[in-house]
Each structure stands twice: as C-alpha cells, then as structure tokens.
C-alpha cells in the first residue's frame, strides 16, 4: 500500500439526507461519495458547535475519501438538526442512526472519527452499540466536567448559564439543554474498556481545551489493538487537522479496516 493515499479529484456535491434517531430526533446529514460500488464508509462526528458545512470538516472528509465514502452530519441541537444538544450524552443515538443508515445502504465496513465532543461520542457509541470497524478519537476528553483550562471554563459558562445558551443559539446556531444530566453517563475512559474495535487516540500537545493527560487516560483504559499519537504543536480538534495529519489518519484507518496491524505508525506522533 502506498503512503500517498490522497489523490486530488473532482468532488461531487454532498448528498443531503434527513435521518431520524431512535429517540425521535431529526438529523441533517450529507454523504460524500468517492466512487461507485464502494463497501467502506467513514462517519465524521464534529465537535461542539461544529457542522458538516465547515471548510475544515470538508477538507478532512476529502482526505478520507480514498478509503471509503464519508458521511458527515450535524448533531442534535446544531443548525438544521432537530432537538437540543446534550453536550455528549444522547448524541450517541445520533451517531448510531448515521451508522445504521450506512449499513442499510450496503456498506459492510463503517468507521467513526470524532473530534472533541464528537470523540467522546464516538468512543461511547462504539462501546455501547458496536458495529464499527475502527474508532478515531481526536482531541477528546477522557472525563466529564473538566474545568482545568480557560477555554473549558468558558464552555461550561456557555452551556450552564442562560446568557451563554442565548449566545450559542444566536451566534453559533446551537440549542443546548438547560438541565443537567440525570443520570450522568459513563465518561469516555469508563466506556473504553468495552470497545471491540481498534482505537486511535490523537491529541495535540498544544491543545488549549484538554491537556494530553486526557489522551493518555483514554488510551490506557482501552483494550488492544490501540494506538496513541501525541502531535507536537497541534491545537484542538478539526481546526488543528492539517492535510498531512488527515492523510496519516486515513492510512491508519485503511490498515485497521483492512485487518492489518498498522503498528508501524508507532504510538506517538512526530
């Protein structure tokens, strides 16, 4: 297999689809196809306030197209999706609806790639529902209610205070629940031991939301096979995913989804 997976090619317009989750939430999704009669697909799960419409998400999707079609979507409470955002709790049902839809279309191998909140959702979803061939968690938390960074303190203000929720609704088109979790779901590190799919944890040493201890805790909790990339100079989530990083991630997915070990990538990024 070549180490140059990515090939520039004309892209078709995303195929817009409306899906309904098991708890009745309407989701806005877009499927990007890279060819005909493909059996592999990758789901991109954005971070909090993220959207499939963003150039960053589109760029990542393009780098993953050589290994499979890519489905992106907006979580509940985001933009044109229905419901209210629960900041990583009930969003597991959103990801399951997308994965189930892809399997219904005939894809026999589906992987999930999550960023920040989406990373937490991807790990918890794979542990709860299974059905994915590989999981990538980028810039994700390992625990709930983390307030150790300034950006996370601001995020908590945004979701816990009425003014913050108003700002998110008006400025970012994100509608957030105004109640706490009851019950509190297992955090990603608590869910990780139940994974039955290979896991790649990607984290930047310049992440301003979560320090690398989150990545190390999540990695330590997961069973083999697993890989950990600590990326020098990398910031947070989608915006920190350079084309080179996305292409390396595509290579890892190609090896894991194809049943190869992928161990030559090493445990830590360079």
Number of C-alpha atoms within 10 A of each C-alpha: 7 6 9 9 17 20 10 9 8 7 12 11 10 16 11 14 11 13 18 17 18 11 10 12 18 20 25 21 22 19 22 22 22 20 12 7 9 15 16 22 29 30 26 28 31 26 25 19 19 25 22 21 14 12 12 19 19 18 15 23 25 23 23 27 22 20 22 25 24 28 24 25 27 26 37 26 24 25 18 17 21 18 17 18 22 20 21 22 18 18 25 21 21 25 27 21 19 23 23 15 14 23 17 10 10 13 19 15 20 23 25 28 23 25 28 25 24 31 30 32 31 33 33 26 26 26 20 15 13 16 19 27 23 28 29 26 29 29 34 31 28 25 15 14 10 14 14 11 14 11 13 16 14 13 15 15 14 17 23 16 12 13 12 17 20 17 16 18 17 11 9 14 16 23 23 23 15 14 9 10 12 6 7 9 14 13 20 27 24 18 21 26 17 17 24 19 23 22 28 24 24 28 34 24 17 17 19 15 22 25 18 20 13 20 24 18 17 26 24 15 17 25 15 14 16 21 21 21 20 20 18 14 12 20 19 21 26 22 14 19 21 13 15 12 17 20 21 19 20 24 24 22 28 21 16 23 22 14 11 11 14 18 13 7 16 11 15 14 16 10
